[in-house]
Amino acid sequence: MSKKPAAPRQAPAIKAGLHPRNAHLHRYDFALLIAASPELASFVARNAYGDESIDFADPAAVKALNRALLIQYYGVRDWDIPPGYLCPPIPGRADYLHYLADLLADSVDGKLQTGPDIRVLDIGCGANLIYPLIGQAVYGWQFVGSEVDADALANAGRILAANPAAQAAISLRLQRQPELFFRELVHAGECFDLSMCNPPFHASLEQASAGSQRKWRNLGKQQAAGQQPVLNFGGHGGELWCEGGEEAFICRMIAESASMPTCCVWFTSLVSKAGSLPAIYRALQAAGATASHTIDMAQGQKQSRIVAWSFFTPSQQNAWRKMRQGR
Protein backbone atom coordinates (compact mmCIF):
# COMPACT_ATOMS: atom_id res chain seq x y z
CA MET A 1 0.00 0.00 0.00
CA SER A 2 1.44 3.33 -1.04
CA LYS A 3 2.16 5.97 1.53
CA LYS A 4 0.02 9.06 1.52
CA PRO A 5 2.21 12.02 0.57
CA ALA A 6 2.86 14.48 3.37
CA ALA A 7 0.91 17.71 3.19
CA PRO A 8 3.04 20.54 1.90
CA ARG A 9 4.32 22.83 4.64
CA GLN A 10 2.51 26.15 4.62
CA ALA A 11 4.55 29.31 4.25
CA PRO A 12 4.72 31.24 7.53
CA ALA A 13 2.03 33.89 7.84
CA ILE A 14 3.26 37.42 7.18
CA LYS A 15 2.43 40.06 9.77
CA ALA A 16 0.47 42.86 8.17
CA GLY A 17 2.08 46.24 7.73
CA LEU A 18 5.69 45.61 8.74
CA HIS A 19 8.56 46.92 6.61
CA PRO A 20 9.73 44.31 4.05
CA ARG A 21 13.24 44.26 5.55
CA ASN A 22 11.93 43.64 9.06
CA ALA A 23 13.29 40.36 10.47
CA HIS A 24 9.96 39.81 12.25
CA LEU A 25 7.69 39.73 9.19
CA HIS A 26 6.60 36.18 9.95
CA ARG A 27 5.08 34.59 13.01
CA TYR A 28 7.52 33.88 15.78
CA ASP A 29 9.38 30.59 15.40
CA PHE A 30 9.29 29.58 19.05
CA ALA A 31 11.45 26.48 18.57
CA LEU A 32 14.18 28.70 17.15
CA LEU A 33 13.75 31.32 19.87
CA ILE A 34 13.77 28.76 22.68
CA ALA A 35 16.98 27.27 21.28
CA ALA A 36 18.50 30.77 21.46
CA SER A 37 17.11 31.52 24.92
CA PRO A 38 15.86 28.44 26.84
CA GLU A 39 14.21 30.54 29.57
CA LEU A 40 11.46 31.42 27.05
CA ALA A 41 10.18 27.82 27.06
CA SER A 42 8.31 28.18 30.35
CA PHE A 43 6.20 31.01 28.89
CA VAL A 44 5.19 29.32 25.62
CA ALA A 45 1.88 27.47 25.32
CA ARG A 46 -0.86 26.77 22.79
CA ASN A 47 -3.38 29.56 22.49
CA ALA A 48 -7.11 29.26 21.70
CA TYR A 49 -6.27 28.87 18.00
CA GLY A 50 -3.86 26.01 18.60
CA ASP A 51 -0.78 28.14 17.84
CA GLU A 52 2.28 28.46 20.03
CA SER A 53 2.36 31.83 21.71
CA ILE A 54 2.97 33.64 24.99
CA ASP A 55 0.63 35.54 27.28
CA PHE A 56 1.25 39.08 26.05
CA ALA A 57 -0.43 40.40 29.20
CA ASP A 58 2.42 38.92 31.30
CA PRO A 59 5.37 41.35 31.62
CA ALA A 60 7.78 38.50 32.42
CA ALA A 61 6.74 36.65 29.27
CA VAL A 62 7.15 39.75 27.12
CA LYS A 63 10.61 40.38 28.57
CA ALA A 64 11.63 36.76 27.93
CA LEU A 65 10.43 37.02 24.33
CA ASN A 66 12.43 40.21 23.86
CA ARG A 67 15.58 38.57 25.20
CA ALA A 68 15.18 35.69 22.77
CA LEU A 69 14.52 37.99 19.80
CA LEU A 70 17.54 40.13 20.62
CA ILE A 71 19.81 37.09 20.88
CA GLN A 72 18.52 35.33 17.78
CA TYR A 73 18.26 38.26 15.37
CA TYR A 74 20.63 40.92 16.67
CA GLY A 75 23.30 39.08 18.67
CA VAL A 76 22.51 41.04 21.85
CA ARG A 77 23.21 39.14 25.05
CA ASP A 78 22.32 39.69 28.71
CA TRP A 79 19.61 42.23 27.91
CA ASP A 80 17.55 43.25 30.90
CA ILE A 81 15.65 46.24 32.26
CA PRO A 82 14.75 47.24 35.83
CA PRO A 83 11.19 46.57 37.04
CA GLY A 84 8.68 49.10 35.75
CA TYR A 85 10.73 50.41 32.84
CA LEU A 86 9.48 50.29 29.27
CA CYS A 87 9.86 46.87 27.62
CA PRO A 88 9.51 47.73 23.92
CA PRO A 89 7.71 45.65 21.28
CA ILE A 90 10.68 44.85 19.06
CA PRO A 91 9.04 44.42 15.61
CA GLY A 92 7.62 47.95 15.67
CA ARG A 93 10.85 49.43 16.99
CA ALA A 94 12.80 47.76 14.17
CA ASP A 95 10.38 49.26 11.64
CA TYR A 96 11.27 52.82 12.68
CA LEU A 97 14.93 52.10 11.90
CA HIS A 98 14.17 50.49 8.53
CA TYR A 99 12.11 53.49 7.46
CA LEU A 100 14.91 55.84 8.54
CA ALA A 101 17.28 53.80 6.38
CA ASP A 102 14.89 54.38 3.46
CA LEU A 103 14.81 58.11 4.22
CA LEU A 104 18.59 58.29 3.89
CA ALA A 105 18.63 56.06 0.82
CA ASP A 106 16.07 58.26 -0.95
CA SER A 107 18.55 61.11 -0.70
CA VAL A 108 21.43 59.07 -2.16
CA ASP A 109 20.07 57.47 -5.36
CA GLY A 110 18.28 54.74 -3.42
CA LYS A 111 21.49 53.29 -1.97
CA LEU A 112 21.16 52.03 1.61
CA GLN A 113 23.62 53.81 3.86
CA THR A 114 25.33 51.35 6.18
CA GLY A 115 28.42 51.42 8.35
CA PRO A 116 29.85 53.61 11.11
CA ASP A 117 29.98 56.80 9.02
CA ILE A 118 26.23 57.18 9.67
CA ARG A 119 25.64 58.79 13.06
CA VAL A 120 22.28 58.75 14.81
CA LEU A 121 21.08 60.56 17.93
CA ASP A 122 18.42 58.66 19.89
CA ILE A 123 16.56 61.14 22.10
CA GLY A 124 15.35 59.21 25.13
CA CYS A 125 17.09 55.88 24.61
CA GLY A 126 15.56 54.52 27.82
CA ALA A 127 16.80 51.72 30.01
CA ASN A 128 16.15 49.29 27.14
CA LEU A 129 18.46 50.99 24.55
CA ILE A 130 16.50 49.22 21.85
CA TYR A 131 16.98 51.54 18.86
CA PRO A 132 20.78 51.75 19.09
CA LEU A 133 21.09 47.99 19.66
CA ILE A 134 19.00 47.09 16.61
CA GLY A 135 20.33 49.90 14.39
CA GLN A 136 23.94 49.00 15.11
CA ALA A 137 23.33 45.28 14.51
CA VAL A 138 21.38 45.70 11.26
CA TYR A 139 22.99 48.74 9.63
CA GLY A 140 26.29 49.18 11.46
CA TRP A 141 25.42 52.78 12.34
CA GLN A 142 26.97 54.68 15.24
CA PHE A 143 24.60 55.95 17.91
CA VAL A 144 24.51 58.43 20.73
CA GLY A 145 21.76 57.57 23.19
CA SER A 146 20.56 60.43 25.37
CA GLU A 147 18.48 60.23 28.55
CA VAL A 148 17.24 62.53 31.30
CA ASP A 149 16.87 59.54 33.67
CA ALA A 150 20.25 58.66 35.17
CA ASP A 151 19.05 55.24 36.37
CA ALA A 152 17.80 54.36 32.89
CA LEU A 153 21.12 55.45 31.40
CA ALA A 154 23.02 53.35 33.94
CA ASN A 155 21.07 50.27 32.88
CA ALA A 156 21.76 51.05 29.21
CA GLY A 157 25.44 51.16 30.17
CA ARG A 158 25.18 47.71 31.77
CA ILE A 159 23.70 46.32 28.54
CA LEU A 160 26.58 47.82 26.55
CA ALA A 161 29.15 46.40 28.96
CA ALA A 162 27.82 42.91 28.17
CA ASN A 163 27.98 43.48 24.39
CA PRO A 164 31.44 44.65 23.26
CA ALA A 165 30.49 45.03 19.58
CA ALA A 166 27.65 47.36 20.51
CA GLN A 167 29.78 49.17 23.07
CA ALA A 168 32.22 50.18 20.35
CA ALA A 169 29.45 51.81 18.28
CA ILE A 170 27.12 53.26 20.92
CA SER A 171 27.84 56.04 23.40
CA LEU A 172 25.56 57.43 26.11
CA ARG A 173 24.97 61.00 27.27
CA LEU A 174 22.96 62.31 30.19
CA GLN A 175 20.76 65.30 29.34
CA ARG A 176 20.93 67.31 32.55
CA GLN A 177 18.25 69.77 31.39
CA PRO A 178 15.04 67.69 31.08
CA GLU A 179 13.24 70.37 29.09
CA LEU A 180 15.91 70.37 26.36
CA PHE A 181 16.50 67.99 23.46
CA PHE A 182 19.66 69.09 21.62
CA ARG A 183 21.11 72.02 23.54
CA GLU A 184 23.53 71.09 26.34
CA LEU A 185 23.85 67.68 24.67
CA VAL A 186 25.09 68.00 21.09
CA HIS A 187 28.70 69.16 20.99
CA ALA A 188 29.81 72.26 19.13
CA GLY A 189 30.29 71.49 15.43
CA GLU A 190 28.78 68.02 15.80
CA CYS A 191 26.39 66.83 13.08
CA PHE A 192 24.24 63.69 13.02
CA ASP A 193 22.75 62.18 9.89
CA LEU A 194 19.57 61.42 11.83
CA SER A 195 17.88 62.02 15.13
CA MET A 196 15.07 59.80 16.33
CA CYS A 197 12.63 59.89 19.22
CA ASN A 198 9.72 57.90 20.63
CA PRO A 199 7.96 60.64 22.63
CA PRO A 200 5.69 60.18 25.65
CA PHE A 201 2.25 59.46 24.27
CA HIS A 202 -0.12 60.64 27.00
CA ALA A 203 -0.81 64.12 28.37
CA SER A 204 -1.30 63.08 32.01
CA LEU A 205 -0.94 60.20 34.45
CA GLU A 206 -4.72 59.77 34.42
CA GLN A 207 -4.74 59.49 30.63
CA ALA A 208 -1.91 56.94 30.76
CA SER A 209 -3.85 54.87 33.33
CA ALA A 210 -7.00 54.95 31.21
CA GLY A 211 -4.95 53.83 28.19
CA SER A 212 -3.53 50.95 30.21
CA GLN A 213 -7.01 49.84 31.22
CA ARG A 214 -8.16 49.86 27.57
CA LYS A 215 -5.12 47.82 26.57
CA TRP A 216 -5.79 45.36 29.39
CA ARG A 217 -9.38 44.88 28.20
CA ASN A 218 -8.21 44.43 24.60
CA LEU A 219 -5.98 41.59 25.81
CA GLY A 220 -9.09 39.94 27.28
CA LYS A 221 -8.00 40.47 30.87
CA GLN A 222 -9.83 41.80 33.91
CA GLN A 223 -8.52 43.31 37.09
CA ALA A 224 -10.11 43.55 40.51
CA ALA A 225 -12.09 46.70 41.25
CA GLY A 226 -9.75 49.58 42.04
CA GLN A 227 -6.67 47.63 40.96
CA GLN A 228 -4.39 49.17 38.35
CA PRO A 229 -3.55 46.81 35.46
CA VAL A 230 0.02 45.59 35.23
CA LEU A 231 1.51 46.99 32.04
CA ASN A 232 2.78 44.18 29.85
CA PHE A 233 5.25 46.57 28.19
CA GLY A 234 5.90 48.55 31.36
CA GLY A 235 6.84 52.18 31.38
CA HIS A 236 6.54 54.91 33.96
CA GLY A 237 6.75 58.65 34.43
CA GLY A 238 8.43 60.39 31.51
CA GLU A 239 8.29 57.24 29.38
CA LEU A 240 4.48 57.33 29.25
CA TRP A 241 3.28 60.91 29.67
CA CYS A 242 4.28 64.56 29.69
CA GLU A 243 2.34 67.80 29.91
CA GLY A 244 0.53 68.28 26.61
CA GLY A 245 1.31 64.73 25.43
CA GLU A 246 3.17 63.87 22.25
CA GLU A 247 1.81 66.89 20.37
CA ALA A 248 3.33 69.43 22.76
CA PHE A 249 6.52 67.36 23.14
CA ILE A 250 7.19 67.19 19.40
CA CYS A 251 6.31 70.84 18.83
CA ARG A 252 8.86 71.83 21.50
CA MET A 253 11.41 69.58 19.80
CA ILE A 254 10.75 71.24 16.44
CA ALA A 255 11.14 74.73 17.92
CA GLU A 256 14.47 73.80 19.53
CA SER A 257 15.74 72.06 16.39
CA ALA A 258 15.30 75.35 14.51
CA SER A 259 17.80 76.94 16.88
CA MET A 260 20.39 74.24 16.00
CA PRO A 261 19.51 73.61 12.34
CA THR A 262 22.77 71.96 11.31
CA CYS A 263 23.17 69.51 14.19
CA CYS A 264 21.12 66.92 12.23
CA VAL A 265 20.55 66.41 8.53
CA TRP A 266 17.16 64.86 9.34
CA PHE A 267 15.30 65.32 12.61
CA THR A 268 12.60 62.68 13.13
CA SER A 269 10.01 61.58 15.66
CA LEU A 270 7.36 58.92 15.96
CA VAL A 271 3.80 60.28 16.03
CA SER A 272 1.23 57.87 17.46
CA LYS A 273 -1.92 59.93 16.99
CA ALA A 274 -3.01 61.26 13.60
CA GLY A 275 -4.74 64.05 15.51
CA SER A 276 -1.31 65.41 16.53
CA LEU A 277 -0.29 66.07 12.92
CA PRO A 278 -1.99 69.45 12.24
CA ALA A 279 -0.20 71.13 15.16
CA ILE A 280 3.09 69.47 14.18
CA TYR A 281 2.76 70.72 10.60
CA ARG A 282 2.06 74.25 11.87
CA ALA A 283 5.14 74.04 14.09
CA LEU A 284 7.29 72.93 11.13
CA GLN A 285 6.05 75.84 9.05
CA ALA A 286 6.67 78.32 11.87
CA ALA A 287 10.17 76.89 12.40
CA GLY A 288 11.06 77.34 8.73
CA ALA A 289 11.84 73.70 7.91
CA THR A 290 13.15 73.44 4.33
CA ALA A 291 11.85 69.88 3.88
CA SER A 292 9.51 67.53 5.72
CA HIS A 293 8.03 64.07 5.22
CA THR A 294 5.37 61.97 6.89
CA ILE A 295 6.06 58.23 6.68
CA ASP A 296 3.15 55.91 7.47
CA MET A 297 3.77 52.74 9.46
CA ALA A 298 1.53 49.91 10.63
CA GLN A 299 1.77 46.79 12.75
CA GLY A 300 -1.40 44.77 12.44
CA GLN A 301 -4.26 47.13 13.26
CA LYS A 302 -2.02 49.66 14.99
CA GLN A 303 -1.33 52.70 12.82
CA SER A 304 1.57 55.06 13.43
CA ARG A 305 3.84 57.37 11.48
CA ILE A 306 7.19 59.12 11.43
CA VAL A 307 7.53 62.85 10.86
CA ALA A 308 10.93 63.90 9.47
CA TRP A 309 12.16 67.43 8.86
CA SER A 310 15.33 69.22 7.83
CA PHE A 311 16.70 72.75 7.79
CA PHE A 312 19.49 71.98 5.33
CA THR A 313 19.55 74.29 2.32
CA PRO A 314 19.69 72.73 -1.17
CA SER A 315 23.44 73.37 -1.31
CA GLN A 316 23.96 71.74 2.09
CA GLN A 317 21.86 68.77 1.03
CA ASN A 318 23.92 68.42 -2.16
CA ALA A 319 27.17 68.54 -0.19
CA TRP A 320 25.90 65.85 2.18
CA ARG A 321 24.66 63.74 -0.75
CA LYS A 322 28.03 63.93 -2.55
CA MET A 323 29.83 62.96 0.64
CA ARG A 324 27.58 59.92 1.07
CA GLN A 325 27.77 58.96 -2.61
CA GLY A 326 31.55 59.01 -2.41
CA ARG A 327 31.67 56.45 0.41
N, C-alpha and C positions, 0 to 999 in steps of 0.2 A: 504494500500500500504506500502510495507516494505521500511524502510529507507536505503538509500545507505550508505554502511560502509565508515567511514572516511578514507582518504588515510593515509597510515602509515607515521609517521614523519621520514624524512630523517635524518640520522646521520650527525652531523656537519662535514663540510669539514675539512680535516687535512691540515695544512700548510706544504708545502714540505720542508724537510731538517732539521727541528728543532729537538732538542734533545728530546727523548721520555719522559723525566721527565719535560719538559718545560710546565708550566701552560698555555701557549699561543699557544698550538698545533692547536687549533680549531679557526674558525672565531670568531671575537669578538661578544659577546652577549651584544648588546647595551642596551637592557632592564635591564639586570643585572648591567651594568656599570653605567647607568643613575640613578638607584636606589641607588648606592653607592655614586655617585657624580652628583647631579642634574644639575650642571652647564654644563655638557657635552651635555645635550639635545639640546641646541640651535645650536650645530655644526653638529648634525646628520641629514642626509637626504638620500633619495633613490638615488643611483647612476644610471648610464646608463644601468646597468644589473638588476635593480630592487631590489638591496640589500641595506640594511642600511649600511652607511659608513660615513666617514668624508672627508673633503677636505684636503688631506695630503700635499697640497702646502700651507696651512694656518698655520703659526706658532702657533697662538692662539688655533686652533683646535687640533693640535698635543700635545700642553701642557695640554689641558683639558683632552685628552685621557690618557696621562701619569698619571695625577692626579687620574683619575678613576681606572686605572689599579693598581696603587700603593696602593690605599685604598682597593680595592676588593681582591687582591691576596696577598698582603704583609703587610697589616695593617699599612701602612705609611700615616700619616695625614699631612695636611698643607704643602705639598711639593710645592716648587716654586723655580724659578731661575730668576736672573736679566735679563733684555732685552739683547739679543745678545749672551748670553752664550749657550753652547751646550745643546740641549734638546734631550736626547738619545732615540733611538728606543728600547723599553724595551724587546721585545722578543729576539732579538739578544744579548742584554747584559746579559740576563738570561742564554742564551746558554753557554757563556764563563764560567760562574760559574758552570754549570752542568758538563761541560767537565773537569774542574779542580777537581771536586769531583770524577769523574771517574779516573783521574790521580792518586789521592791519594789512591783510593780504589784498583787500580791495584797493588799497592805496599803492600797492607795489605790483601791478600787473597780475594780480591773482596768486602770487607766490607766497605760500605760508612762510612766516618769519619764525624761525626756530633758533635756539642757541642762546648763549649768555649775553649776547649784545643787546637783546631785548630786555628792558628793565621795566618792572611793574610795581606800582605802589598800591598796596592793599590797605584801605582805610578801615580800621576796625577788624583786624585779623582774628580776634577772639582767642580763646584758650585752645580752640580746635585747629587753627592754622590751616584750614582746609584748602583755601584757594592757592596759597603758595606751594603746598605739598603736591597738589595735583598739577598745577601749571608747570612746576619745575620738572616733574616726572614725565609729563606728556610732551612738553614743548622745549624743555631745557632753558626756560627763561630765568632771569634773576629777579628776585623779589625783595622788597622792603615791606615788612608787615608792621603797621602802626597800631597802637592801642592806648586808650586812656586808663584802662584797668591794669594796674601793675601785677595783680595776681594772675590775670589771664595771660599776660605777656610772659610771666615766669613759667607758666605751664607750657606755652608755646616753645619757650627755650628748652624745656625738658624733652619735648618731642624732638627738637632739632638735635639735641645732644645724643639721642639714640639713633639718629639717621645721618651719618657723616656726609653722604652725597647731598642731601638736602641742606645740611648745615653750611656747606661750601657755597651754596647759591642763594640762601635766604638769610637776611639780617632783620633784626627787630629794633624798633624804636618806640620809646614811650612818649606819647603826646601829653605833656604836662599841663596844657591848656585845653580842657575838655570841650570848650566851645569852638575850638579851631580845628581845621582839617589839614591845611598845608603849611600855614605860617608856624614858625617855631619848630617845624619838623623837617621840611625840605631844605637841604643845604644850599647856600649861595651858589648859583651857577649850575645847580643840579637839574637834569631834565630826564623825565621818565617817558617812555613810549606810551604807557597807559597808566591810568589810575582806575581802581575799581572799588566798589563799596556795596555792601548789603545793609541798607539803613534800617533802623528800628521802624517797625511797621505801624505800631499803634500810637495813639495820641495820649493815652493815660493808662495807669495800672488797671483801672476798672475796665477799660476797653480791651486790654490784653487778657484779663480774666474771662470776659465774656467770649472772646475769640477762642480761648482754651476750652470753654464749656461746649461751644459749637463743634469744635474739632473732636472732642471726646464723644459727643453724641453721634457724629458722622462715623466714628470707629465702632459704633454699636455698643458703647460702654455706658454704664450708669454709675454715679457716685452717690454716696449717702447725702441726705439733706444737710446743707451747710458746709459740706466738704469740698475743697478745691480739687479739681482734677489734676492728677500727676501728668506733667507734660512729657509726652513720649520723646520729643526732640529737645526738651529742656529750655533753658534760656531764662534770664532774669534781668531786672533793672534795665540798663542801657542797651541790652541786646534786644529787648522786646518793645520798648516804648520810649518816646521822648515827647516833650511839649510840642504840640502841633503835628505829631506823627511824621511819616515819611515825606509828606509834601513840604512841610516847613524845613525839615532836615536837608532835603535835596536843594531847596531854594537857597538856604544859607550856604551850602557847598558851592553852588553856582556863583553866588555873589563873591565869595572869597576866591574862587578860581580866577575870576576876572582881575583880581589884584595881583595874581601871579601867573599871567597868561602863558608863559613859556616854560613853566615847570613840568608840564605834561603836553605831549602832542595831542592825546585824546584823554579827556576826563570822561569817566562813565559811572553810572550807578544803576542798580536794579530798581525798578519801580513795580510794586506789587499791585497797586490799584490804578485802573484806567482813569478813575476820577481825579487822580493827582496830576495827570498830564497837562491840563490847561494852565494851571498855575506854574508848572515847570517850564512850559513853552514861553509863558510871559516873562519868567525870570531869565531865560536864555536870551530873549530879545532885549530885555533891559540891560543885560550884562554885555551885549555886543558880540556874542559868539559868531565866528565867521562860518562855522559849519556845525550841523547837528544831525543826528540820526536817531530814529526809534526802531529798535530791533525786537520783533515779537518772539516770545518763547512760550513753550507749553510743555507740561508733563502730565499726561492723562487729561483730566478735566481742569487742571489748574493752569490758569493763564497768567503770564507775567511778561515783562519786557525790560529791555535795557535802553536807557537814554545815554547817548554819547555826544559830546560837544568839544569843539576846539576853538582856540583863538589864534591859531597859526595863520599868517597871511599866505596868499598863494605862493609867494617866493620862498617863505619858510617851509611850506609843505613840499615844494619842489626840491629844496635842499635836503630835507629829510628823506624824500623818496629816492633821490640819487644815492644818498649814503646807504640806504637799505638795498637798493638794486646792485650796488657795487660789492656787497658782502660775498 
